[in-house]
């Protein structure tokens, strides 16, 4: 059986990927095609890029929210609704004293 397999599958050592190769004194082996061997690098790169984009969007969103709250009166209104009064006056006094 081995003689038949060896004789039937003989091919030069530099054969095409995916075809059987026979070396002197060894059994025939089937080399995997080049496309079947995939590494995890492309998937890891895609995941890393996705995480990086998500982080960037999160930081940008936090900055926009901070800027909006910092320039509007919504912050002071929400503080007054919670029952803490006088924060706006204290902030104005601090700002005037810093000049």
KOLPALUM-723217 format. One line per 2 residues: number of its first residue (from 1); their letters; for each residue y, z, x of N, C-alpha, C. Coordinates in Angstrom, 2 decimals. Atoms other than C-alpha are relative to their C-alpha. Example, Ala and Ser with C-alpha at 12.3 -4.5 7.8 and 13.67 -1.06 7.14 Angstrom:
# KOLPALUM-723217
1> as> -1.19/0.00/0.89/-4.50/7.80/12.30/1.20/0.00/0.90 ~ -1.19/-0.06/-0.82/-1.06/7.14/13.67/1.09/0.73/-0.77
END
This chain:
# KOLPALUM-723217
1> xx> -1.19/0.00/0.82/0.00/0.00/0.00/1.26/0.00/0.87 ~ -1.17/-0.04/-0.88/2.43/0.88/2.80/0.20/-1.32/0.73
3> xx> -0.14/1.29/-0.68/1.69/-2.36/4.58/0.64/-1.02/-0.92 ~ -0.58/0.94/0.97/2.52/-4.29/1.41/1.48/0.30/-0.18
5> xx> -1.40/-0.40/0.17/5.74/-2.30/0.93/0.82/-0.39/1.21 ~ -0.73/0.36/-1.22/6.77/-2.80/4.54/0.17/-1.50/0.12
7> xx> -0.07/1.44/-0.14/5.96/-6.50/4.54/0.93/-0.60/-1.06 ~ -0.78/0.54/1.11/7.65/-7.08/1.18/1.49/0.32/0.13
9> xx> -1.39/-0.45/-0.03/10.86/-5.17/1.94/0.66/-0.20/1.35 ~ -0.60/0.18/-1.32/11.55/-6.31/5.49/1.38/-0.65/-0.13
11> xx> -1.36/0.50/0.03/15.22/-6.92/6.07/0.67/0.38/1.31 ~ -0.70/-0.37/-1.23/17.58/-6.92/9.05/0.65/1.38/-0.13
13> xx> -0.55/-1.35/0.00/19.01/-3.54/10.05/1.39/0.06/-0.62 ~ -1.35/0.01/0.58/22.50/-4.52/8.92/0.00/-0.54/-1.41
15> xx> 0.16/0.54/1.35/21.34/-5.26/5.36/1.12/0.41/-0.94 ~ -1.00/-0.27/1.03/23.44/-5.13/2.24/-0.30/1.36/-0.63
17> xx> 0.19/-1.31/0.62/23.98/-1.71/0.69/-0.68/-0.16/-1.34 ~ 0.72/0.07/1.25/21.63/-1.05/-2.18/-1.33/-0.72/0.11
19> xx> 1.27/0.68/-0.22/18.76/-3.02/-0.68/-0.84/0.80/0.98 ~ 0.91/-0.76/-0.86/15.71/-1.68/1.12/0.12/-0.47/1.44
21> xx> 0.01/0.30/-1.43/15.68/-1.53/4.92/-1.26/0.60/0.59 ~ 1.19/-0.51/-0.68/12.66/-1.11/7.12/0.28/0.01/1.49
23> xx> -0.13/-0.15/-1.43/12.86/0.19/10.64/-1.39/0.16/0.60 ~ 1.34/-0.10/-0.59/9.90/0.00/13.03/-0.50/1.44/0.00
25> xx> 0.61/-1.31/0.00/7.58/2.98/12.53/0.46/0.91/-1.13 ~ -0.49/-0.82/1.11/9.33/4.23/9.37/-0.32/-0.66/-1.33
27> xx> 0.19/0.54/1.34/8.86/3.82/5.66/1.27/-0.69/-0.47 ~ -1.16/0.68/0.58/11.15/1.61/3.61/0.87/1.02/-0.72
29> xx> -0.94/-0.90/0.68/14.26/3.44/2.40/0.98/-0.83/-0.81 ~ -0.97/0.69/0.85/16.66/2.49/-0.32/1.36/0.61/0.27
31> xx> -1.35/-0.47/-0.30/20.27/2.80/0.81/0.84/-0.06/-1.27 ~ -0.82/0.03/1.21/22.70/3.76/-1.98/1.15/-0.98/0.14
33> xx> -1.15/0.90/-0.06/25.38/1.24/-2.86/1.27/0.78/0.35 ~ -1.24/-0.65/-0.44/28.83/1.99/-1.50/0.77/0.58/-1.18
35> xx> -0.75/-0.49/1.16/30.27/2.47/-5.01/-0.56/1.28/-0.58 ~ 0.60/-1.19/0.59/27.84/5.21/-5.98/0.45/1.27/0.71
37> xx> -0.40/-1.17/-0.77/29.04/7.54/-3.24/1.49/0.21/-0.23 ~ -1.41/-0.30/0.27/32.27/9.07/-4.50/0.29/1.42/0.45
39> xx> -0.40/-1.34/-0.40/34.12/12.01/-3.14/0.87/0.62/-1.09 ~ -0.82/-0.70/0.99/36.07/14.60/-5.09/1.49/-0.11/0.32
41> xx> -1.41/0.07/-0.39/39.33/13.73/-3.31/0.89/-0.63/-1.06 ~ -0.90/0.57/1.01/40.77/11.38/-5.97/0.20/0.94/-1.19
43> xx> -0.12/-0.94/1.11/40.03/13.92/-8.72/0.87/1.19/0.39 ~ -0.80/-1.12/-0.47/41.51/16.74/-6.66/1.48/-0.38/0.11
45> xx> -1.39/0.46/-0.10/44.64/14.69/-6.00/0.64/-0.10/-1.37 ~ -0.54/0.11/1.35/45.07/13.97/-9.71/0.28/1.38/-0.59
47> xx> -0.20/-1.37/0.51/44.64/17.64/-10.60/1.21/0.64/0.67 ~ -1.13/-0.57/-0.73/47.10/18.69/-7.88/1.32/-0.59/-0.50
49> xx> -1.23/0.63/0.50/49.67/16.15/-9.08/0.36/0.50/-1.39 ~ -0.25/-0.51/1.35/49.26/17.34/-12.67/0.56/1.41/0.02
51> xx> -0.50/-1.38/-0.12/49.76/20.98/-11.66/1.42/-0.01/0.55 ~ -1.34/0.08/-0.59/52.77/20.03/-9.55/1.03/-0.45/-1.03
53> xx> -0.92/0.47/1.05/54.37/18.13/-12.44/0.23/1.10/-1.03 ~ -0.14/-1.09/0.97/53.67/21.03/-14.82/0.91/1.10/0.55
55> xx> -0.87/-1.01/-0.62/55.31/23.47/-12.37/1.46/-0.47/-0.01 ~ -1.36/0.53/-0.04/58.34/21.21/-12.00/0.63/0.03/-1.40
57> xx> -0.51/-0.02/1.38/58.72/20.86/-15.78/0.31/1.43/-0.43 ~ -0.23/-1.40/0.36/58.41/24.64/-16.18/1.25/0.56/0.65
59> xx> -1.20/-0.49/-0.70/61.06/25.40/-13.56/1.25/-0.65/-0.59 ~ -1.15/0.69/0.58/63.39/22.76/-14.99/0.33/0.56/-1.39
61> xx> -0.21/-0.56/1.33/62.90/24.14/-18.52/0.60/1.39/0.06 ~ -0.56/-1.35/-0.15/63.58/27.71/-17.36/1.46/-0.06/0.42
63> xx> -1.39/0.15/-0.42/66.76/26.56/-15.61/0.88/-0.43/-1.18 ~ -0.79/0.46/1.15/67.96/24.71/-18.73/0.21/1.13/-1.00
65> xx> -0.12/-1.12/0.94/67.25/27.74/-20.92/0.98/1.04/0.54 ~ -0.94/-0.96/-0.60/69.07/30.06/-18.48/1.43/-0.51/-0.10
67> xx> -1.35/0.56/0.03/72.05/27.72/-18.28/0.56/0.02/-1.42 ~ -0.46/0.00/1.38/72.23/27.41/-22.07/0.36/1.42/-0.46
69> xx> -0.27/-1.39/0.38/72.00/31.18/-22.57/1.21/0.55/0.74 ~ -1.10/-0.51/-0.81/74.51/31.81/-19.79/1.35/-0.52/-0.48
71> xx> -1.28/0.59/0.41/77.16/29.50/-21.25/0.30/0.15/-1.48 ~ -0.24/-0.14/1.44/76.76/30.33/-24.94/0.11/1.49/-0.36
73> xx> -0.13/-1.36/0.49/77.38/33.41/-27.03/-1.30/0.49/-0.66 ~ 1.25/-0.37/0.66/73.79/33.46/-28.32/-0.60/1.27/0.62
75> xx> 0.56/-1.19/-0.66/72.80/36.08/-25.74/0.64/1.27/-0.57 ~ -0.70/-1.19/0.50/75.45/38.53/-26.91/-0.32/0.25/-1.48
77> xx> 0.35/-0.18/1.41/74.63/37.89/-30.56/-1.40/0.60/-0.13 ~ 1.37/-0.53/0.10/70.93/38.55/-29.98/-0.04/1.46/0.45
79> xx> -0.05/-1.40/-0.44/71.77/41.77/-28.10/0.60/0.87/-1.09 ~ -0.62/-0.77/1.07/74.04/42.93/-30.91/-0.92/0.14/-1.21
81> xx> 0.97/-0.10/1.09/71.35/42.14/-33.49/-1.06/1.06/0.29 ~ 1.02/-1.00/-0.36/68.97/44.38/-31.56/0.55/1.42/-0.07
83> xx> -0.56/-1.34/0.16/71.39/47.30/-31.94/0.76/0.52/1.20 ~ -0.77/-0.43/-1.19/73.03/47.44/-28.50/1.39/-0.63/-0.08
85> xx> -1.37/0.51/0.15/76.79/47.13/-28.94/0.79/0.30/1.27 ~ -0.88/-0.24/-1.14/79.47/46.87/-26.26/-0.39/-0.74/1.26
87> xx> 0.43/0.72/-1.21/77.58/44.67/-23.79/0.99/-1.10/0.34 ~ -0.94/1.08/-0.25/80.01/41.78/-24.20/1.29/0.53/0.64
89> xx> -1.22/-0.60/-0.54/83.02/44.05/-23.52/-0.23/0.46/1.44 ~ 0.30/-0.45/-1.36/81.33/45.55/-20.44/-0.08/-1.18/0.96
91> xx> 0.09/1.18/-0.85/80.55/42.10/-19.06/1.38/-0.61/0.26 ~ -1.35/0.53/-0.19/84.13/40.96/-19.63/0.80/0.86/0.99
93> xx> -0.70/-0.91/-0.92/85.47/44.05/-17.82/-0.49/-0.21/1.44 ~ 0.54/0.26/-1.34/83.12/43.46/-14.86/0.52/-1.30/0.56
95> xx> -0.45/1.31/-0.46/84.16/39.83/-14.69/1.48/0.05/0.40 ~ -1.41/-0.10/-0.31/87.88/40.68/-14.77/0.23/0.83/1.26
97> xx> -0.16/-0.84/-1.19/87.49/43.41/-12.12/-0.46/-0.70/1.28 ~ 0.49/0.69/-1.20/85.65/41.03/-9.78/0.99/-1.01/0.54
99> x> -0.99/0.98/-0.46/88.67/38.70/-9.57/1.06/0.63/0.85
END
